[in-house]
Amino acid sequence: MGLFEDYHPLKGKMFQMLKPDGTLYSEMGAPLNDQETLQLYQKMVFIRLADQKALMLQRQGRMGTYAPVWGQEVCQVGSAYALQRGDWVFPAFRELAASLMMGIPLKTVYLYWMGNEEGSRAPEGINVMPVSIPVGTHPLHAVGTAWAAKIRGDKIVTIAYFGDGATSKGDFHEAMNLAGVFKTPSIFFCQNNQFAISVPRKIQTASETIAQKSVAYGVDGIQVDGNDLFAVYTATKEAVDKARSGGGSTLIEGVTYRFGPHTTADDPTKYRTDEEMEPWKPLDPLVRLRLYLKERGLWSDDVEKRLTEEAQKEIDQVVKEAEAVPVPEVEDIFKYVFAEMTPQLKEQMEYLKATL
């Protein structure tokens, strides 16, 4: 039996490979070799430090509202690592890790949150769509792109990242329905971080799992430990291979936890307590992977210090470069929506320029 049959969402089993203590659940072995695992750990160290830097920049008034990824790094790193160049990523607003994994420069990410339209431009050849602020609308775009690719015979896969709250939006269900009917090569990756802004998951849906929502639409679904790098990578890799070979879509629910606020405009103490967070702290994805690497002789305090210092130095340089970029012209807000500006956009642009 395949992974999606063994862990069919209605069986109530979560797919896990790496225990919180850093040991493997089974004798099947790790899906990634030591070098790959260490490289991905290094990526996650960089991502967490870059995430923390963004929070500090916002608090200092040097960056706009920011959505931290703290605690959810593995959901994005493990899944993005399973993609190939040419595949398309449709991010929501918390996808710092996935964007960096796909080749978006950190400077570009910072420019976006600093309010510079240049931050919405992906480098040539990197198929990462601009940040989608409206909750749950972009899975439709991912399915549409996948459908177009299927019609054209392009062997690409699309993946849309979103939170558990997005599954309560009509757009999500429309996208799932379309994906099921047309067997599009698309992956829906739900990062179930337990809160849709301030609404806890338990009063946001009565479904036992998010993954089981796939059944109604005739697509595969699986619930994975979202803090387990090996489980996330393995499930996504199987979904990617299936999609690329014409097997249709998959809904992956990564069970994880948002340690920080929804955004820097949010105060999580209003809706959750420190006691609620305590059980999740030992499940921190970086801690788990660190323990695995330590057991294999690949991690030490000296290694951590070196990785941290190298990352921090690079991040500090990126901040200097981003803050040195000139303030963009107001026209840039309108220029990059379509290949050619529509009459409505031209009218809006002229109106804004006149009021300024």
N, C-alpha and C positions, 0 to 999 in steps of 0.2 A: 504493500500500500504506500501511496505517496504521502508527503507531509500534510497536504491539505485534507486528505482523507483521515489520517491518523489523528489530526488535531482539528477535525471538523468543529465549528463553533458550537453546534448543538450538543457536542459531547462534554462540554464544560471543562476542557483541559487547556491550560496555558502552556505554550511551547517555551521551554527553558533549556539552556545548555550549560551556563556558567552560574554556579552558586554564589551567594553573597560573600562567602569566605574565599572565593577565588579558585575553587576546585570545580571540576566538571561533573555534571550530573550522571553522565554515562561513560562507557568505554569507547564511544564512537569517535572520540578525538575532536580537537578543535578544527574548525573549518578554515582557519587562517594560520599560516606559519608564524614562527616567532618574530621574524623580521617585519612582516605585515602588521602583526599585533602591536609591536613596539612603535612602529610608525604611526599607527592610528591613535595610540595612546598619546604620542607626542602632539598629534593634531588636536586632540581633545584638551590637552594642557593649554595649547595656544588659544583654542576657542574659548575656554573658560576665562582666561586672563583678558582676552579681547572683549568678552562679554562684561566682565567686571569694570574694565576701562570705560566702556560705553556708559555704564551706570554712573561712574564718577563724573564723566564729562557732562552728563545731563544734570546732575546735582550741582555742578559748577556753572550751569548756564551756557555751556559750550556746545550743547547738542539738544535737539528737541526730544519729544516723548519717545521712549525706547522700550521695546518688549524683550526682556532678558530670556535667555535659553537655559539658564542655570538649572541643572538636574535632568535635562532632556537631551543632552549631547549625543548619547548613544543612538537614540531613535533616528537622528539625522545622519550621523557619521556612518553607522552600520548600513543603513539603507542606501545612502548615496554611493558608498563604496561598491555596491553591487551593480551600479549603472555603468553604461559605456558612453564614450564620447559620441555625441550626436543625439543621445536621449534628451528628453525635455523635462525640466523641473518647473513646477508651478507652486511657488511658495506662498504662505500666508504672511504674517508679519513677525514670526518668531524664528525664522529659518536662517539665522546667522551661520550655523554649523553646516547645513546643507549647501548654502551658497558658497562658502569657502571651499568645501569639498569639491564642488563642481568647477572651481577655478575663478570665481568672482573675487577680485582683489579686496582685501580688508578696507583699503582706502575708499573703494567704491561704496561699500556698505556704510562706512562712517559718513561719507558725503550725503547719502540718502537721508540718514537720520539727522544730519545737520541742515536739511532743507534745501540741498543743492540738487537740481534736476539731473545733473550729471551722474548722480548715484543710482539712477534708474536705467542707465545704459550698460548692458553687458558687453564685455569684449567680443570681438568678432569670433564666431565659432563656438561660443559658450551659450548653450541653450537654457538659460535661466530667465524666466519671465520676471517682470517687475513685481515688487511687493504688492500683495493684494490685501488692502485694509478691510474692505467689507467682508464680514464673516461668512465663509462657506460658498462664495460665488465662484471661485476659481476652479473647483473640480469640473464644472461645466466646460471651461476653456480647455482643461486637460483632456477631457473626453473628446471634445470637438477636434483637437489637434491629433489625437490618436486615431480617430475615425478617418480624418483626411489622409493620414499616413497609410492607413490600411488600404484605402481606395487607390492611392498612388503606388502601393507596393513597397513603400519605404519600411525597412525593418528597424523601426525605432520604438521606444517605449516611453510613455509619459508617466510622471508621478506627481500627485498633488498632496501636499502636506497641509494638515489642518488639525484643530483641536476637537475635543469631544463635544463642545458646544455647537460646532458647525453641523453635527449630525442631526440637530434639531431644526435646521433650516431647510426649506423646500428645495433649494438649489442642489443640495447634497443628494436628495432622493431622486431628483430629475436626472442628475448625472449618473447615479448608480443604475437607474432604469435604462437609460440610453446605452450605457456600457454593457449591460446584460443582454439587451436585444441585439446589438450589433457586434458583440464579442470584440470590443476594442482593446488594443494593447495598452491598457492603462492600469495604474496602480493607485489605490486610494490609501494613503498612510495617515491614520488617525493617531495623533499623540494624545492619548488619554491621560492628561496630567491632573485629573480629579476636579478641576474647576473650570467652568466657562465664565470668565471674568470673576464674579463673586458668587456664582451659583454652583453649589456642589453637584457632582455627577449624579448623586442619588435622587435629587429632585429635578434633574434635567431630562432624564429618560428612565422609563421603567424596565427597559431591556436588561437582562442579566449581564450581557456583554454588548459592546459596540459591534464586535465582529459578527455577531449573529444577524445583524441587519442585512448582511450580504445574502442570506438565504432567500429572502423575498424577491431578490432581483436576479437570481440565477447565476451569481458569480461566486467564486471561492472566497472564503473568509478564514482568518486565523487570528487568534489572540496570542501575542508574544510578550515576554518579559521585556519591556522597553528600556530597562537598565542593563540588559545583557547583550553585549556587543555581538557575541557569536550567534545568539538566537535571532536577533534583528537581521544580521547579515544573511544568515542561512534562509530565513523565510522570504526575505526580499529577493535574494538571488533566484530562488525557485520561482517566485512570482514573475520576475523579469524574464527568465528563460521561457516560461510558459507563455507569457504575453508575446514574446518575440517570435515564437514558433506558431502563433495563431490560436493559442489556447484561451484567449480572453483575459478578462480583468480579475483583480484580486483586491479585497479589502483587508488591510493589515491593521490591527489595533495594537499599538505599543503601550502597555501599561507602565506609566512612569509618574513622576511627581514634579510639579513646578515649585521649586524652593523659593523663588523670588516673587515679586508682584506680577500681576497680569501685564502691566506696563508701569513706567515710572509715574504715571498719573493715578496709580492705584495704591490703596492702603490695605494690604491683605490682613492686617490685624483686626479689621472690622468684621471679617467673616470667617476667620480660622484662628486657632490657638497654637501656641508653641507645642503643646502636648500632642496635637494632631500630627505635627511634623516629625516628632521623635522617632516613630517606627520606620520612617522613610530614610532617615539619615544613614543607617548602616547599609542601605541599598543604593547609595550614591554610585553612579556608573563608573566614575573615575576611581573610587576606592576599590571597587570590585576588580577592575582590570589591573590596578596596581598590585593587588594581592596575587593575582594570577602570574603577573610578570615577575614578582619577587620570588615566588616559588620556583620559577624557571631560571633564576639567576640573572634576570634581565633588568631588574630595578633595584635601586638603592637610594639612600638619601642624597648621595653625590649626583646620581643620574637625575633625580628630581630637581636638584638645585641648578644643574646645568641646563636642563630643558626650560626651567622657569626663567632663568636669566637670559637665555637666548630669545625666548618668546617675548619677554618684557621689553628687551632692547628693540626688537623689530616693531612691536606695537607702538612704542613711544615715537619711533621714527615715522610711522604711518600717520600718527596723530598730527605731527608737525607738518607733514606734507598735505594732509587734508585741510588743515586750518589755513594753509597758505594759498589754497585755491581761491581765486577771486569770486566774489558774489556774482551769481549768474544774472543774466538779463531776464526781465520779467517775461519776455516772449518765449523763453525756454519752457515755461509751464505748458504752453500750448503747442509748440512745434513738434513734439515727439509722440503725440497721440496717434496720428495717422501719417502715412507716407506723404500725403498732401493735406494741408489744413482744410477742413470743411468750412463752408460759409458761416456756420454757427460759431465755430471756434474763432474765426477771424473777428466776428462781431464781438464775442466775449473778450478777446484780447484787446481790441480797440477801446472797449468800455473800461476795462481795468486800467489801461494806460492813461485814459482820460481822468479817471478818479484819483490816480496817484499824482 
